[in-house]
Amino acid sequence: MAQAKKIALYVVVVFVLYTIITSPARAADLVQIGFEGISSAAQGVGQFMSELVR
């Protein structure tokens, strides 16, 4: 099982590096989309907690 995790991690790292090297603009767009998603999720949780306290 540990060997499978190492292989999966290696494949993901290679894929990310390949994507960054071959298309840096697209990789930057994907990172920006990811951070925007995390930000909106955090805002949603904050809004939910605020409403819950009221």
PDBQT receptor file of N, H, CA, C and O in Angstrom, charges set to zero:
ATOM      1  N   MET A   1       0.823  -1.195   0.000  1.00  0.00    +0.000 N 
ATOM      2  CA  MET A   1       0.000   0.000   0.000  1.00  0.00    +0.000 C 
ATOM      3  C   MET A   1       0.869   1.262   0.000  1.00  0.00    +0.000 C 
ATOM      4  O   MET A   1       0.574   2.223  -0.711  1.00  0.00    +0.000 OA
ATOM      5  N   ALA A   2       1.926   1.255   0.791  1.00  0.00    +0.000 N 
ATOM      6  H   ALA A   2       2.166   0.474   1.369  1.00  0.00    +0.000 HD
ATOM      7  CA  ALA A   2       2.819   2.417   0.840  1.00  0.00    +0.000 C 
ATOM      8  C   ALA A   2       3.497   2.629  -0.508  1.00  0.00    +0.000 C 
ATOM      9  O   ALA A   2       3.725   3.766  -0.919  1.00  0.00    +0.000 OA
ATOM     10  N   GLN A   3       3.819   1.539  -1.193  1.00  0.00    +0.000 N 
ATOM     11  H   GLN A   3       3.633   0.615  -0.858  1.00  0.00    +0.000 HD
ATOM     12  CA  GLN A   3       4.460   1.630  -2.504  1.00  0.00    +0.000 C 
ATOM     13  C   GLN A   3       3.497   2.261  -3.514  1.00  0.00    +0.000 C 
ATOM     14  O   GLN A   3       3.928   3.038  -4.366  1.00  0.00    +0.000 OA
ATOM     15  N   ALA A   4       2.219   1.945  -3.432  1.00  0.00    +0.000 N 
ATOM     16  H   ALA A   4       1.870   1.314  -2.740  1.00  0.00    +0.000 HD
ATOM     17  CA  ALA A   4       1.231   2.526  -4.341  1.00  0.00    +0.000 C 
ATOM     18  C   ALA A   4       1.092   4.024  -4.103  1.00  0.00    +0.000 C 
ATOM     19  O   ALA A   4       0.930   4.788  -5.055  1.00  0.00    +0.000 OA
ATOM     20  N   LYS A   5       1.154   4.450  -2.851  1.00  0.00    +0.000 N 
ATOM     21  H   LYS A   5       1.286   3.830  -2.078  1.00  0.00    +0.000 HD
ATOM     22  CA  LYS A   5       1.071   5.877  -2.536  1.00  0.00    +0.000 C 
ATOM     23  C   LYS A   5       2.270   6.619  -3.106  1.00  0.00    +0.000 C 
ATOM     24  O   LYS A   5       2.127   7.720  -3.639  1.00  0.00    +0.000 OA
ATOM     25  N   LYS A   6       3.453   6.017  -2.997  1.00  0.00    +0.000 N 
ATOM     26  H   LYS A   6       3.569   5.123  -2.565  1.00  0.00    +0.000 HD
ATOM     27  CA  LYS A   6       4.656   6.649  -3.538  1.00  0.00    +0.000 C 
ATOM     28  C   LYS A   6       4.553   6.794  -5.050  1.00  0.00    +0.000 C 
ATOM     29  O   LYS A   6       4.917   7.830  -5.605  1.00  0.00    +0.000 OA
ATOM     30  N   ILE A   7       4.063   5.763  -5.708  1.00  0.00    +0.000 N 
ATOM     31  H   ILE A   7       3.767   4.920  -5.257  1.00  0.00    +0.000 HD
ATOM     32  CA  ILE A   7       3.929   5.797  -7.163  1.00  0.00    +0.000 C 
ATOM     33  C   ILE A   7       2.909   6.844  -7.577  1.00  0.00    +0.000 C 
ATOM     34  O   ILE A   7       3.144   7.604  -8.516  1.00  0.00    +0.000 OA
ATOM     35  N   ALA A   8       1.774   6.890  -6.880  1.00  0.00    +0.000 N 
ATOM     36  H   ALA A   8       1.583   6.273  -6.117  1.00  0.00    +0.000 HD
ATOM     37  CA  ALA A   8       0.737   7.877  -7.196  1.00  0.00    +0.000 C 
ATOM     38  C   ALA A   8       1.263   9.292  -6.995  1.00  0.00    +0.000 C 
ATOM     39  O   ALA A   8       1.011  10.168  -7.823  1.00  0.00    +0.000 OA
ATOM     40  N   LEU A   9       1.982   9.523  -5.918  1.00  0.00    +0.000 N 
ATOM     41  H   LEU A   9       2.186   8.812  -5.245  1.00  0.00    +0.000 HD
ATOM     42  CA  LEU A   9       2.554  10.838  -5.661  1.00  0.00    +0.000 C 
ATOM     43  C   LEU A   9       3.553  11.218  -6.748  1.00  0.00    +0.000 C 
ATOM     44  O   LEU A   9       3.567  12.358  -7.211  1.00  0.00    +0.000 OA
ATOM     45  N   TYR A  10       4.381  10.271  -7.153  1.00  0.00    +0.000 N 
ATOM     46  H   TYR A  10       4.369   9.344  -6.777  1.00  0.00    +0.000 HD
ATOM     47  CA  TYR A  10       5.361  10.503  -8.210  1.00  0.00    +0.000 C 
ATOM     48  C   TYR A  10       4.660  10.874  -9.522  1.00  0.00    +0.000 C 
ATOM     49  O   TYR A  10       5.095  11.791 -10.219  1.00  0.00    +0.000 OA
ATOM     50  N   VAL A  11       3.589  10.171  -9.855  1.00  0.00    +0.000 N 
ATOM     51  H   VAL A  11       3.236   9.426  -9.289  1.00  0.00    +0.000 HD
ATOM     52  CA  VAL A  11       2.845  10.450 -11.083  1.00  0.00    +0.000 C 
ATOM     53  C   VAL A  11       2.233  11.842 -11.029  1.00  0.00    +0.000 C 
ATOM     54  O   VAL A  11       2.273  12.569 -12.022  1.00  0.00    +0.000 OA
ATOM     55  N   VAL A  12       1.669  12.226  -9.893  1.00  0.00    +0.000 N 
ATOM     56  H   VAL A  12       1.636  11.636  -9.086  1.00  0.00    +0.000 HD
ATOM     57  CA  VAL A  12       1.072  13.553  -9.763  1.00  0.00    +0.000 C 
ATOM     58  C   VAL A  12       2.131  14.644  -9.903  1.00  0.00    +0.000 C 
ATOM     59  O   VAL A  12       1.905  15.646 -10.582  1.00  0.00    +0.000 OA
ATOM     60  N   VAL A  13       3.273  14.454  -9.268  1.00  0.00    +0.000 N 
ATOM     61  H   VAL A  13       3.456  13.640  -8.717  1.00  0.00    +0.000 HD
ATOM     62  CA  VAL A  13       4.354  15.453  -9.354  1.00  0.00    +0.000 C 
ATOM     63  C   VAL A  13       4.841  15.591 -10.790  1.00  0.00    +0.000 C 
ATOM     64  O   VAL A  13       5.053  16.704 -11.270  1.00  0.00    +0.000 OA
ATOM     65  N   VAL A  14       5.018  14.479 -11.469  1.00  0.00    +0.000 N 
ATOM     66  H   VAL A  14       4.846  13.575 -11.079  1.00  0.00    +0.000 HD
ATOM     67  CA  VAL A  14       5.472  14.525 -12.861  1.00  0.00    +0.000 C 
ATOM     68  C   VAL A  14       4.430  15.229 -13.729  1.00  0.00    +0.000 C 
ATOM     69  O   VAL A  14       4.784  16.029 -14.595  1.00  0.00    +0.000 OA
ATOM     70  N   PHE A  15       3.160  14.941 -13.504  1.00  0.00    +0.000 N 
ATOM     71  H   PHE A  15       2.872  14.292 -12.800  1.00  0.00    +0.000 HD
ATOM     72  CA  PHE A  15       2.100  15.587 -14.282  1.00  0.00    +0.000 C 
ATOM     73  C   PHE A  15       2.077  17.088 -14.054  1.00  0.00    +0.000 C 
ATOM     74  O   PHE A  15       1.953  17.860 -15.005  1.00  0.00    +0.000 OA
ATOM     75  N   VAL A  16       2.196  17.510 -12.799  1.00  0.00    +0.000 N 
ATOM     76  H   VAL A  16       2.298  16.884 -12.026  1.00  0.00    +0.000 HD
ATOM     77  CA  VAL A  16       2.193  18.944 -12.488  1.00  0.00    +0.000 C 
ATOM     78  C   VAL A  16       3.395  19.628 -13.142  1.00  0.00    +0.000 C 
ATOM     79  O   VAL A  16       3.245  20.688 -13.749  1.00  0.00    +0.000 OA
ATOM     80  N   LEU A  17       4.566  19.043 -13.026  1.00  0.00    +0.000 N 
ATOM     81  H   LEU A  17       4.688  18.181 -12.532  1.00  0.00    +0.000 HD
ATOM     82  CA  LEU A  17       5.755  19.631 -13.653  1.00  0.00    +0.000 C 
ATOM     83  C   LEU A  17       5.605  19.690 -15.171  1.00  0.00    +0.000 C 
ATOM     84  O   LEU A  17       5.976  20.688 -15.789  1.00  0.00    +0.000 OA
ATOM     85  N   TYR A  18       5.072  18.645 -15.771  1.00  0.00    +0.000 N 
ATOM     86  H   TYR A  18       4.770  17.835 -15.269  1.00  0.00    +0.000 HD
ATOM     87  CA  TYR A  18       4.850  18.624 -17.220  1.00  0.00    +0.000 C 
ATOM     88  C   TYR A  18       3.893  19.737 -17.636  1.00  0.00    +0.000 C 
ATOM     89  O   TYR A  18       4.125  20.425 -18.630  1.00  0.00    +0.000 OA
ATOM     90  N   THR A  19       2.820  19.909 -16.872  1.00  0.00    +0.000 N 
ATOM     91  H   THR A  19       2.632  19.350 -16.064  1.00  0.00    +0.000 HD
ATOM     92  CA  THR A  19       1.843  20.948 -17.186  1.00  0.00    +0.000 C 
ATOM     93  C   THR A  19       2.461  22.336 -17.069  1.00  0.00    +0.000 C 
ATOM     94  O   THR A  19       2.223  23.195 -17.917  1.00  0.00    +0.000 OA
ATOM     95  N   ILE A  20       3.248  22.559 -16.029  1.00  0.00    +0.000 N 
ATOM     96  H   ILE A  20       3.441  21.861 -15.339  1.00  0.00    +0.000 HD
ATOM     97  CA  ILE A  20       3.880  23.865 -15.835  1.00  0.00    +0.000 C 
ATOM     98  C   ILE A  20       4.883  24.156 -16.944  1.00  0.00    +0.000 C 
ATOM     99  O   ILE A  20       4.955  25.281 -17.440  1.00  0.00    +0.000 OA
ATOM    100  N   ILE A  21       5.646  23.158 -17.329  1.00  0.00    +0.000 N 
ATOM    101  H   ILE A  21       5.588  22.245 -16.926  1.00  0.00    +0.000 HD
ATOM    102  CA  ILE A  21       6.682  23.364 -18.350  1.00  0.00    +0.000 C 
ATOM    103  C   ILE A  21       6.070  23.573 -19.725  1.00  0.00    +0.000 C 
ATOM    104  O   ILE A  21       6.514  24.447 -20.470  1.00  0.00    +0.000 OA
ATOM    105  N   THR A  22       5.055  22.783 -20.076  1.00  0.00    +0.000 N 
ATOM    106  H   THR A  22       4.695  22.073 -19.471  1.00  0.00    +0.000 HD
ATOM    107  CA  THR A  22       4.498  22.873 -21.424  1.00  0.00    +0.000 C 
ATOM    108  C   THR A  22       3.538  24.037 -21.605  1.00  0.00    +0.000 C 
ATOM    109  O   THR A  22       3.429  24.581 -22.704  1.00  0.00    +0.000 OA
ATOM    110  N   SER A  23       2.845  24.426 -20.550  1.00  0.00    +0.000 N 
ATOM    111  H   SER A  23       2.934  23.984 -19.657  1.00  0.00    +0.000 HD
ATOM    112  CA  SER A  23       1.870  25.506 -20.673  1.00  0.00    +0.000 C 
ATOM    113  C   SER A  23       1.813  26.320 -19.382  1.00  0.00    +0.000 C 
ATOM    114  O   SER A  23       0.886  26.153 -18.590  1.00  0.00    +0.000 OA
ATOM    115  N   PRO A  24       2.787  27.190 -19.162  1.00  0.00    +0.000 N 
ATOM    116  CA  PRO A  24       2.816  27.946 -17.912  1.00  0.00    +0.000 C 
ATOM    117  C   PRO A  24       1.615  28.874 -17.733  1.00  0.00    +0.000 C 
ATOM    118  O   PRO A  24       1.152  29.065 -16.608  1.00  0.00    +0.000 OA
ATOM    119  N   ALA A  25       1.108  29.449 -18.814  1.00  0.00    +0.000 N 
ATOM    120  H   ALA A  25       1.484  29.293 -19.727  1.00  0.00    +0.000 HD
ATOM    121  CA  ALA A  25      -0.045  30.349 -18.695  1.00  0.00    +0.000 C 
ATOM    122  C   ALA A  25      -1.276  29.574 -18.245  1.00  0.00    +0.000 C 
ATOM    123  O   ALA A  25      -2.028  30.044 -17.391  1.00  0.00    +0.000 OA
ATOM    124  N   ARG A  26      -1.482  28.408 -18.806  1.00  0.00    +0.000 N 
ATOM    125  H   ARG A  26      -0.870  28.027 -19.500  1.00  0.00    +0.000 HD
ATOM    126  CA  ARG A  26      -2.633  27.580 -18.408  1.00  0.00    +0.000 C 
ATOM    127  C   ARG A  26      -2.478  27.105 -16.964  1.00  0.00    +0.000 C 
ATOM    128  O   ARG A  26      -3.456  27.063 -16.217  1.00  0.00    +0.000 OA
ATOM    129  N   ALA A  27      -1.270  26.753 -16.573  1.00  0.00    +0.000 N 
ATOM    130  H   ALA A  27      -0.476  26.787 -17.179  1.00  0.00    +0.000 HD
ATOM    131  CA  ALA A  27      -1.031  26.323 -15.193  1.00  0.00    +0.000 C 
ATOM    132  C   ALA A  27      -1.323  27.464 -14.216  1.00  0.00    +0.000 C 
ATOM    133  O   ALA A  27      -1.889  27.238 -13.146  1.00  0.00    +0.000 OA
ATOM    134  N   ALA A  28      -0.938  28.677 -14.581  1.00  0.00    +0.000 N 
ATOM    135  H   ALA A  28      -0.478  28.860 -15.449  1.00  0.00    +0.000 HD
ATOM    136  CA  ALA A  28      -1.219  29.832 -13.720  1.00  0.00    +0.000 C 
ATOM    137  C   ALA A  28      -2.722  30.069 -13.614  1.00  0.00    +0.000 C 
ATOM    138  O   ALA A  28      -3.227  30.408 -12.544  1.00  0.00    +0.000 OA
ATOM    139  N   ASP A  29      -3.433  29.892 -14.717  1.00  0.00    +0.000 N 
ATOM    140  H   ASP A  29      -3.023  29.617 -15.587  1.00  0.00    +0.000 HD
ATOM    141  CA  ASP A  29      -4.887  30.038 -14.686  1.00  0.00    +0.000 C 
ATOM    142  C   ASP A  29      -5.521  29.007 -13.760  1.00  0.00    +0.000 C 
ATOM    143  O   ASP A  29      -6.434  29.330 -13.000  1.00  0.00    +0.000 OA
ATOM    144  N   LEU A  30      -5.041  27.771 -13.822  1.00  0.00    +0.000 N 
ATOM    145  H   LEU A  30      -4.300  27.509 -14.440  1.00  0.00    +0.000 HD
ATOM    146  CA  LEU A  30      -5.593  26.723 -12.967  1.00  0.00    +0.000 C 
ATOM    147  C   LEU A  30      -5.322  26.995 -11.493  1.00  0.00    +0.000 C 
ATOM    148  O   LEU A  30      -6.180  26.751 -10.645  1.00  0.00    +0.000 OA
ATOM    149  N   VAL A  31      -4.139  27.498 -11.191  1.00  0.00    +0.000 N 
ATOM    150  H   VAL A  31      -3.442  27.696 -11.880  1.00  0.00    +0.000 HD
ATOM    151  CA  VAL A  31      -3.822  27.834  -9.799  1.00  0.00    +0.000 C 
ATOM    152  C   VAL A  31      -4.715  28.981  -9.324  1.00  0.00    +0.000 C 
ATOM    153  O   VAL A  31      -5.211  28.957  -8.198  1.00  0.00    +0.000 OA
ATOM    154  N   GLN A  32      -4.915  29.970 -10.170  1.00  0.00    +0.000 N 
ATOM    155  H   GLN A  32      -4.512  29.989 -11.085  1.00  0.00    +0.000 HD
ATOM    156  CA  GLN A  32      -5.783  31.097  -9.803  1.00  0.00    +0.000 C 
ATOM    157  C   GLN A  32      -7.210  30.618  -9.569  1.00  0.00    +0.000 C 
ATOM    158  O   GLN A  32      -7.853  31.049  -8.612  1.00  0.00    +0.000 OA
ATOM    159  N   ILE A  33      -7.709  29.746 -10.413  1.00  0.00    +0.000 N 
ATOM    160  H   ILE A  33      -7.187  29.396 -11.191  1.00  0.00    +0.000 HD
ATOM    161  CA  ILE A  33      -9.058  29.206 -10.233  1.00  0.00    +0.000 C 
ATOM    162  C   ILE A  33      -9.149  28.441  -8.920  1.00  0.00    +0.000 C 
ATOM    163  O   ILE A  33     -10.141  28.551  -8.199  1.00  0.00    +0.000 OA
ATOM    164  N   GLY A  34      -8.113  27.667  -8.612  1.00  0.00    +0.000 N 
ATOM    165  H   GLY A  34      -7.307  27.578  -9.198  1.00  0.00    +0.000 HD
ATOM    166  CA  GLY A  34      -8.101  26.922  -7.356  1.00  0.00    +0.000 C 
ATOM    167  C   GLY A  34      -8.135  27.828  -6.142  1.00  0.00    +0.000 C 
ATOM    168  O   GLY A  34      -8.882  27.577  -5.196  1.00  0.00    +0.000 OA
ATOM    169  N   PHE A  35      -7.325  28.890  -6.163  1.00  0.00    +0.000 N 
ATOM    170  H   PHE A  35      -6.719  29.095  -6.931  1.00  0.00    +0.000 HD
ATOM    171  CA  PHE A  35      -7.307  29.816  -5.033  1.00  0.00    +0.000 C 
ATOM    172  C   PHE A  35      -8.621  30.587  -4.917  1.00  0.00    +0.000 C 
ATOM    173  O   PHE A  35      -9.077  30.871  -3.809  1.00  0.00    +0.000 OA
ATOM    174  N   GLU A  36      -9.226  30.924  -6.047  1.00  0.00    +0.000 N 
ATOM    175  H   GLU A  36      -8.855  30.694  -6.946  1.00  0.00    +0.000 HD
ATOM    176  CA  GLU A  36     -10.529  31.594  -6.010  1.00  0.00    +0.000 C 
ATOM    177  C   GLU A  36     -11.587  30.667  -5.402  1.00  0.00    +0.000 C 
ATOM    178  O   GLU A  36     -12.452  31.115  -4.650  1.00  0.00    +0.000 OA
ATOM    179  N   GLY A  37     -11.513  29.379  -5.732  1.00  0.00    +0.000 N 
ATOM    180  H   GLY A  37     -10.811  29.015  -6.343  1.00  0.00    +0.000 HD
ATOM    181  CA  GLY A  37     -12.450  28.419  -5.163  1.00  0.00    +0.000 C 
ATOM    182  C   GLY A  37     -12.282  28.283  -3.662  1.00  0.00    +0.000 C 
ATOM    183  O   GLY A  37     -13.264  28.235  -2.921  1.00  0.00    +0.000 OA
ATOM    184  N   ILE A  38     -11.038  28.220  -3.216  1.00  0.00    +0.000 N 
ATOM    185  H   ILE A  38     -10.240  28.259  -3.818  1.00  0.00    +0.000 HD
ATOM    186  CA  ILE A  38     -10.762  28.127  -1.776  1.00  0.00    +0.000 C 
ATOM    187  C   ILE A  38     -11.244  29.391  -1.069  1.00  0.00    +0.000 C 
ATOM    188  O   ILE A  38     -11.826  29.322   0.014  1.00  0.00    +0.000 OA
ATOM    189  N   SER A  39     -11.000  30.544  -1.689  1.00  0.00    +0.000 N 
ATOM    190  H   SER A  39     -10.528  30.601  -2.568  1.00  0.00    +0.000 HD
ATOM    191  CA  SER A  39     -11.418  31.813  -1.095  1.00  0.00    +0.000 C 
ATOM    192  C   SER A  39     -12.938  31.892  -0.978  1.00  0.00    +0.000 C 
ATOM    193  O   SER A  39     -13.458  32.307   0.057  1.00  0.00    +0.000 OA
ATOM    194  N   SER A  40     -13.643  31.501  -2.019  1.00  0.00    +0.000 N 
ATOM    195  H   SER A  40     -13.220  31.164  -2.860  1.00  0.00    +0.000 HD
ATOM    196  CA  SER A  40     -15.102  31.576  -1.958  1.00  0.00    +0.000 C 
ATOM    197  C   SER A  40     -15.659  30.563  -0.962  1.00  0.00    +0.000 C 
ATOM    198  O   SER A  40     -16.667  30.832  -0.308  1.00  0.00    +0.000 OA
ATOM    199  N   ALA A  41     -15.022  29.412  -0.841  1.00  0.00    +0.000 N 
ATOM    200  H   ALA A  41     -14.204  29.194  -1.373  1.00  0.00    +0.000 HD
ATOM    201  CA  ALA A  41     -15.464  28.432   0.151  1.00  0.00    +0.000 C 
ATOM    202  C   ALA A  41     -15.259  28.969   1.565  1.00  0.00    +0.000 C 
ATOM    203  O   ALA A  41     -16.121  28.793   2.426  1.00  0.00    +0.000 OA
ATOM    204  N   ALA A  42     -14.135  29.616   1.806  1.00  0.00    +0.000 N 
ATOM    205  H   ALA A  42     -13.435  29.759   1.107  1.00  0.00    +0.000 HD
ATOM    206  CA  ALA A  42     -13.870  30.192   3.128  1.00  0.00    +0.000 C 
ATOM    207  C   ALA A  42     -14.863  31.311   3.429  1.00  0.00    +0.000 C 
ATOM    208  O   ALA A  42     -15.333  31.432   4.560  1.00  0.00    +0.000 OA
ATOM    209  N   GLN A  43     -15.182  32.121   2.440  1.00  0.00    +0.000 N 
ATOM    210  H   GLN A  43     -14.800  32.023   1.521  1.00  0.00    +0.000 HD
ATOM    211  CA  GLN A  43     -16.169  33.174   2.642  1.00  0.00    +0.000 C 
ATOM    212  C   GLN A  43     -17.543  32.577   2.957  1.00  0.00    +0.000 C 
ATOM    213  O   GLN A  43     -18.270  33.091   3.808  1.00  0.00    +0.000 OA
ATOM    214  N   GLY A  44     -17.889  31.496   2.271  1.00  0.00    +0.000 N 
ATOM    215  H   GLY A  44     -17.298  31.079   1.580  1.00  0.00    +0.000 HD
ATOM    216  CA  GLY A  44     -19.162  30.836   2.531  1.00  0.00    +0.000 C 
ATOM    217  C   GLY A  44     -19.243  30.275   3.939  1.00  0.00    +0.000 C 
ATOM    218  O   GLY A  44     -20.275  30.391   4.600  1.00  0.00    +0.000 OA
ATOM    219  N   VAL A  45     -18.155  29.668   4.400  1.00  0.00    +0.000 N 
ATOM    220  H   VAL A  45     -17.317  29.574   3.864  1.00  0.00    +0.000 HD
ATOM    221  CA  VAL A  45     -18.121  29.135   5.759  1.00  0.00    +0.000 C 
ATOM    222  C   VAL A  45     -18.215  30.278   6.768  1.00  0.00    +0.000 C 
ATOM    223  O   VAL A  45     -18.920  30.162   7.770  1.00  0.00    +0.000 OA
ATOM    224  N   GLY A  46     -17.523  31.355   6.515  1.00  0.00    +0.000 N 
ATOM    225  H   GLY A  46     -16.950  31.449   5.701  1.00  0.00    +0.000 HD
ATOM    226  CA  GLY A  46     -17.581  32.516   7.404  1.00  0.00    +0.000 C 
ATOM    227  C   GLY A  46     -18.976  33.106   7.471  1.00  0.00    +0.000 C 
ATOM    228  O   GLY A  46     -19.460  33.456   8.548  1.00  0.00    +0.000 OA
ATOM    229  N   GLN A  47     -19.619  33.217   6.325  1.00  0.00    +0.000 N 
ATOM    230  H   GLN A  47     -19.226  32.933   5.450  1.00  0.00    +0.000 HD
ATOM    231  CA  GLN A  47     -20.979  33.744   6.287  1.00  0.00    +0.000 C 
ATOM    232  C   GLN A  47     -21.937  32.806   7.034  1.00  0.00    +0.000 C 
ATOM    233  O   GLN A  47     -22.813  33.264   7.767  1.00  0.00    +0.000 OA
ATOM    234  N   PHE A  48     -21.766  31.504   6.845  1.00  0.00    +0.000 N 
ATOM    235  H   PHE A  48     -21.054  31.132   6.249  1.00  0.00    +0.000 HD
ATOM    236  CA  PHE A  48     -22.601  30.532   7.546  1.00  0.00    +0.000 C 
ATOM    237  C   PHE A  48     -22.432  30.654   9.054  1.00  0.00    +0.000 C 
ATOM    238  O   PHE A  48     -23.413  30.652   9.798  1.00  0.00    +0.000 OA
ATOM    239  N   MET A  49     -21.198  30.758   9.497  1.00  0.00    +0.000 N 
ATOM    240  H   MET A  49     -20.401  30.759   8.893  1.00  0.00    +0.000 HD
ATOM    241  CA  MET A  49     -20.944  30.890  10.945  1.00  0.00    +0.000 C 
ATOM    242  C   MET A  49     -21.527  32.199  11.494  1.00  0.00    +0.000 C 
ATOM    243  O   MET A  49     -22.068  32.226  12.599  1.00  0.00    +0.000 OA
ATOM    244  N   SER A  50     -21.416  33.267  10.726  1.00  0.00    +0.000 N 
ATOM    245  H   SER A  50     -20.976  33.245   9.828  1.00  0.00    +0.000 HD
ATOM    246  CA  SER A  50     -21.987  34.551  11.155  1.00  0.00    +0.000 C 
ATOM    247  C   SER A  50     -23.498  34.460  11.301  1.00  0.00    +0.000 C 
ATOM    248  O   SER A  50     -24.067  34.957  12.273  1.00  0.00    +0.000 OA
ATOM    249  N   GLU A  51     -24.136  33.829  10.339  1.00  0.00    +0.000 N 
ATOM    250  H   GLU A  51     -23.674  33.425   9.549  1.00  0.00    +0.000 HD
ATOM    251  CA  GLU A  51     -25.581  33.663  10.403  1.00  0.00    +0.000 C 
ATOM    252  C   GLU A  51     -25.991  32.722  11.531  1.00  0.00    +0.000 C 
ATOM    253  O   GLU A  51     -27.049  32.890  12.137  1.00  0.00    +0.000 OA
ATOM    254  N   LEU A  52     -25.161  31.750  11.801  1.00  0.00    +0.000 N 
ATOM    255  H   LEU A  52     -24.302  31.613  11.309  1.00  0.00    +0.000 HD
ATOM    256  CA  LEU A  52     -25.451  30.789  12.863  1.00  0.00    +0.000 C 
ATOM    257  C   LEU A  52     -25.406  31.466  14.240  1.00  0.00    +0.000 C 
ATOM    258  O   LEU A  52     -26.180  31.121  15.133  1.00  0.00    +0.000 OA
ATOM    259  N   VAL A  53     -24.494  32.432  14.402  1.00  0.00    +0.000 N 
ATOM    260  H   VAL A  53     -23.865  32.712  13.677  1.00  0.00    +0.000 HD
ATOM    261  CA  VAL A  53     -24.343  33.126  15.672  1.00  0.00    +0.000 C 
ATOM    262  C   VAL A  53     -25.513  34.081  15.895  1.00  0.00    +0.000 C 
ATOM    263  O   VAL A  53     -25.937  34.291  17.032  1.00  0.00    +0.000 OA
ATOM    264  N   ARG A  54     -26.027  34.651  14.827  1.00  0.00    +0.000 N 
ATOM    265  H   ARG A  54     -25.682  34.480  13.904  1.00  0.00    +0.000 HD
ATOM    266  CA  ARG A  54     -27.125  35.638  14.960  1.00  0.00    +0.000 C 
ATOM    267  C   ARG A  54     -28.350  34.994  15.446  1.00  0.00    +0.000 C 
ATOM    268  O   ARG A  54     -29.371  35.660  15.619  1.00  0.00    +0.000 OA
TER     269      ARG A  54
